[in-house]
Structure formats: C-alpha cells, structure tokens
Amino acid sequence: MFAHNWPTALHSAEQVRAMDAALIAAGTPSFSLMQQAAAACWRVLRKHFAKAEAVTVLAGHGNNAGDGYWLATLAAQAGWQAQVLYVVEPAQLAGDAARAVAAAQAAGVSLQPFNEACQGAGVLVDALLGTGLKGAVREPYATAIRWLNRQDLPVLAVDIPSGLSADSGAVLGDAVRADVTVSFVGLKLGLFTGAGPDHVGHLSFAALQGDGAQAAIAPQAHALTAASTARLAPRRASTHKGQLGHVLIVGGDHGMGGAVILAAQASLRLGAGMVSVATRAEHIAPLLARQPEVMACAVRSSGELAPLLARASHVVLGPGLGQSAWSVSLASAVAASDKAQLWDADALNLLAAGRLAPPQAPWIITPHPGEAARLLALSSAQVQADRPAALAQLTARFKACVLLKGVGTLLGAADAAVYCCPHGHPAMAGPGLGDVLSGALAAVWAQGLAPLPAACLASYLHACAGERLGIAGRGLAAADLVAVMRQLLEEHAPCRS
C-alpha cells in the first residue's frame, strides 16, 4: 500500500545517489545518514517483530553493509542477540562502513564469515547489495541470497531487496524475498513495478532529511495517488448528455460478447453522456438485458459501422474483437476515422501482426506485457525485465499515450512525464478487468480530460477498486469493479461542487 504521506516522486538509483550527495554537500555528514538509516530500520524491525529478540545481518560491502552493521549495533545495545554474517571481510570495508564495523565490534556483535551452514536467528537483515547493482548477481552474493530465501525466518531488506533493480523492478538473477523493506531518501520506481512488489513485502520509507533534495531532482516517474491524479470538473446544473461525450465500443466477435458488455457498462457508470456498441447480432439481446441504457447495434460490415462512427466522439476498439475478416474490416474503419480512439486486446494484436495501420487521430493503447511484447517484437520476459524501457519504446514508436498494464502499471506519452500506479490487488488476476478499464478510460477521456490524465485517472480508480474488493479474497469478477469505481470517482471528483 502506498502511504498517503509519502512523496509521489519515484527515482532511479542514480537519482537517489545524487540526492545523497546533495544532502552531504548541504552539511549532513555521510556517517550521520548511515546512522539515521540504520535507526529507521531498527524502528521498523521492532514494530513488526517486537518479540524476535535476535537479529542476524547478512552484510556485503559499501554503505548498505554499513547500515547493516550499525543496525546490529543498535540491536546489541538494546539487549538483543546480534550477529553479522559477512560476505566481504570487514577489514576490506572503508570509510563510513568501516566505522560501523568498529561500532559493532565494540558493542559485542558476533561477526562471522557467511557460509551455507550458518544458522540465522530472529530477524534476518538483508544488507548485501543495495541499489548499486548493475548486472546479474554474482557469487558469493547469489548463494547468500538463495540461503536467505530458504530460511524460515522473517526478512527485513535495507533500502531495497538485494538483487532487485531499483530502476526497473526486474530480478537480476537472484533477489531476496523480504517481508519488510525500509527504503531511504527517495522512493525507487523498482519497488513498485515489475517483480518489485513480490520481493519488497511491507514497505516503509524514511526520507532522512531528503525532502529538499527530492524537490531538486526530476524523478524517473510519479506515483498515482489521490492528490496527484487528475479530477473531472464538477458538472453545472445545466449539464446535458451531449456535453459528456459519446463512447462507441467496437468488438464482440462470435463467442466474445461479454467483453463489450463490460466495457459498455464501465463507460456508462463512469459518466459518459452516451454509449453505443457495435457488435455481432447474437450479443444484442444479452447486452440490452444487462444495460438497457446502451445503444446496441448489430453490424455485419464496415459500411454499417460508418453512421455509428459519425455520431461518436471516442471509440474503444478491441474488447472481444477477434481477428477474423469481420474484425479487420471494422477495425480498419475505426483506424481510418478521425475519432479519438483507444485500442486494446485484439486491436493491438492485429496492429502487431501488420493487419492494421495506426490511426492519425489521437489514440491511447493499453497493452498487457504479452501484447507489448508483440508490438515491440520482443518476448514478454524482455518487456518485464525493463518495463520503463518498454514504455519508452512504445510511446516513441506509436506516438500514442500508452498504459502498460501489470503490477505497477506504467503510463506515459511522447515528451511527457511517466506515471506509475502503485495500487491494486492480486485478486484482480482474472478475465474481463481490462475491458472494464478500457470502457472507464474512454468515459473519463470523453468528459474532457486529455489522454494521459484520463489514463492515469482510470488506472487509479480501477486499481483502488481492486484493492477494496480484494479484501474479500479470490473470485473477484470484473463486473464487480464497476460500481466501486463509480463510488471512488465520486469521492475523488464529486459530480456537484
């Protein structure tokens, strides 16, 4: 969960190092920062594991190791059993880290070389690598990480789980799976996207007086929160449906009518003035039974789609679209139109296969990692290995506003800031949720927001609805989100001022 009082700026490892340097240049001694970092870890450790009464620190090199040695010192001074299992000989450490080693020795902390036969006790503390890791984890760190992950003891990671990329959230060979992570100075994007949330556990943040340094450095991305997400303007008393956009949803080939029903329901409930659906004839009756306010039209060809396109202000292309000749005919007509349009699902697959050309009109694309991989001629694993880079490639290649789905959804557009949605719940892993998101996004876009703010708002509402509903556990249906998203939108941006 992203805390309401955290900064929304998400940084790269290099940016956080620059912030550290700025703090030191402004007069904060580097050893004081180390002590503050260790103290923050000690407070969090006691809060979560008050009855442990023992700490086992796995220490590597550099300041991350120094943080670990000082944490062990604090534990020993509090009467806890404290030991450090070192991967790098303490005598090889220099500067602040060497001072922390000396303090640990003076406090009676047990220092032992790490090997796989070592026995941990209490809380295991990962102070191995920190944020400076560039390539894959090498030995002996890989062995130490795997050992940590095998232990049946809680794990606290210092700043970031070792082996996790601070910039992308990718696992660099091996990565610690922490129960708690305490991050310092600036929040790192990799904590929130890719594999990050699977390895971070419960996240705590300590700015260590870094607020001023944060403001001076442009972040890698911005977290979506209630405060940072766009709002729809309140409606005047004289508002009528013609001022609120007309969303047309195109899709629903044979056997896939549920997708257009979900998208239409979301568009209607998130406030679009009018919603139309162009689909196969077999889906009209169930659509009207579910949502009679929607204008449902059976279309057999692109010619029958033309009058519907003429009336629409925004088009959602892709839910249940399929890849048949019917699908390509309708999709080509949408792509050739001048209507603002959102492409998802099979619209993106047809684009990747070269069977559709990008539109000239303003557009948004909402790929999941598999669709993004096809669009970029990569594997899904390559996309997930560097989601920020994949987002940048998509925005540059397609000149679109891009919503890259997945844990820590990333959003961006050419020459625009990058946003990350740190919300959501694993109960959202199911069918149809993307259709709800597409319909909702088109609705808020049609009500006057620009593409990127609209995408951010829809992503935020969608993820927060999943969090609320996810409390009940497995079995979350996509349709369940719609009513909660409507309620969240009213809380976020009331219809009346």
Secondary structure, 3 states (H helix, E strand, C coil): CCCCCCCCEEECHHHHHHHHHHHHHCCCCHHHHHHHHHHHHHHHHHHHCCCCCEEEEEECCHHHHHHHHHHHHHHHHCCCEEEEEECCCHHHCCHHHHHHHHHHHHCCCEEEECCCCCCCCCEEEEECCCCCCCCCCCCCHHHHHHHHHHCCCCEEEECCCCCECCCCCCECCCCCCCCEEEEECCEEHHHCCCCHHHHHCEEEEECCCCHHHHHHCCCCEEECCCCCCCCCCCCCCCCCHHHCCEEEEECCCCCCHHHHHHHHHHHHHCCCCEEEEEECHHHHHHHHHHCCCCEEEECCCHHHHHHHHHHCCEEEECCCCCCCHHHHHHHHHHHHCCCEEEECCHHHHHHHCCCCCCCCCCEEECCCHHHHHHHHCCCHHHHHHCHHHHHHHHHHHHCCEEEECCCCEEEECCCCCCEEECCCCHHHCCCCHHHHHHHHHHHHHHCCCCHHHHHHHHHHHHHHHHHHHHCCCCCCCCCHHHHHHHHHHHHHCCCCC
